[in-house]
Amino acid sequence: MGQLWMQISWESGSVFNANQQFKGPVPTELKIADNWTGPQLFERLEGQLAGDYLRDDASSRGIYLLVYRGKVKRWQLPKGEMANFDELISALQKHWASVANTHPRVEEIKVIGIDLTKRAQSPVPKKSTRSKSSSNKTEEKTINDSAARKRTSKGKTNSDTEHE
């Protein structure tokens, strides 16, 4: 399998992926959704990713990656309605589908949203119901039994190992 390389521009938030297995880089536009208005995000999808980064003959597919940190609750969509983060991602993908024919060289743009607030909401794994002391005793017994078997296999008996 070929190597994947990435070129990252921290100033513009752009990532260019390439691999020896396929021709052409795959531009990825990364935005922290909380830092942008709805109209800006729609414009950057079409103007920056489709218009600038995908104008290269070698690139025909791109990724629009938005990360949500929970600071903004709603964004304005092109027709004026307000949307939460999940609705924004869906609206951006639908917007791309509606304007894709104006960018004939672009085969596909995938809009991906990562909601970091869901990470904070994920349930904490439950602790084992066994007490720590009984767990340690079981572990110690297993280790001692294992050591005794090794000694027995070397010609000593269990009673020999108890006196050592």
N, C-alpha and C positions, 0 to 999 in steps of 0.2 A: 504494500500500500504506500502511496506517495505521501510526502510530507505536506502538512497544511501550514501555510504561513499567513501571518496577519500583519498588516501595516495599520497602526493606530495613530490618528491625529487627535490629540487631547484638546486642541484649540477648537476644532470644528465638531468633535464628537463622532468622527467617521472611522470606520473600520473596513479595511479591504482584505478579504479572504481569498486565498488562491491555493491551488493544489496541483500537483503534477498529473493527476488523474483526469482533470477536465481543463478545458481551455477557457481562459478568461477569469478575472477576479470577480468576486461577488461583493459589491459594496454593501456595507451595513451602516446605516445612519442611526446612531445612538442618541437618544434624548432622555433627559430626566423630565418626565411629564410635568412635574410640579413647577418647573421653571419656565414653562411656556403656556401661552394662552391657546385656546382652541383654534382660532383662525391662524395663528403662527404654525401650529402643528400640521394643519392641513396644507398650508403653503409650502412648508419644508418638505413634506412628502412629495408633492408634485414638482416644486421648483428645484429643490436641492437634490433629492435622491434621483427622481426620474429625469429631471432636466439637466443636472450637472454631472452627477456621478455615473449615470447610465448612458451618457451620450457616447462613451467610448465604444468602438466597434467590437471590442473583445468582451464587453459586459452587456448582458441582456436580462439579468435577474438581480434583484436586490432585496435587502431586508431592512425594514423600518422597525427598530427596536426601541420601545418606550419602557422606561422604568418608573414605577410609581412608589413614592416614599410616604404618601399619606398626608402631605401638607395642604394640598388643594383637593376640595371635595367634588367640584363640578367644573366642566368645561363647556364653552359655548360651541355648538355645532354650526355648520354653514347656514342653515335655515333659521337660526336663532334659538332653537331649543337647547336645554341644558342636559348634560350627560355625565354620569359617573365614569370611572376609569374603564370598566368593562364595556360600557356603551360607547365610549370614545374609541376604543380599539376596534370595535365592530364597525362604527361609522367611518373610521379611516380606511378600513379594508373595503367597505362598500363604495366609498368615494373613489378609491383607486380603480375599482372595477368600472365606475361610471366615466372616468377620464382616460382609461388605458388606451383607447383608440386614438387619442391625440398624441400618443407616444408609440408609434408603430414598431420601433426597434426594441422596445422593452417587452420581453415576454411575460415577466411576472415580478410582482413585488409582494412580499409577504409581510403583513403587519403583525408584530409580536409584542404582547404586553407582559411585563413581569411586575406583579403586585407584591411589593415587599411587606406590605401590611399583613398579608396572609401568613407570612412567616411568623410574625409576632402572635398571631391568633392560633397557631397550631397547638394542639393539646400536648402537654408535657407527658412523656412516657411514665406509666405507673411504675412505682417501685415494687420490687419483689415482695411478696407477702412473707417470705421466710426471713427470720431474724438474722442479723449479721453474725451473731455468735454461732448459731446452728450451721450457717453456711460455712464459716471458717472451720468448725469442727469436722464437717463432712469433707472439706478440702484437705485438712490435715490427715484425716483417716485415709483418704485415697492416696495421698503422698506416702504415708507410712506403709500402707498395704503394698504399694508399688515397690518401695524400697525393699520390703521383706521378701517379695517374690524374686527380685533380682538376686538378693543374697542367697535365697534357697536354691536358685538355679545354679549358683556357683559352688554348691556342695554344703552350705550351711542350712541348718534347720531354723524354723521360726523361734524355737527356744534359744538357739545360739544368738540370734539377733536381739533378743530381749535383754541379754546380759552384757551387750557391748556398750 
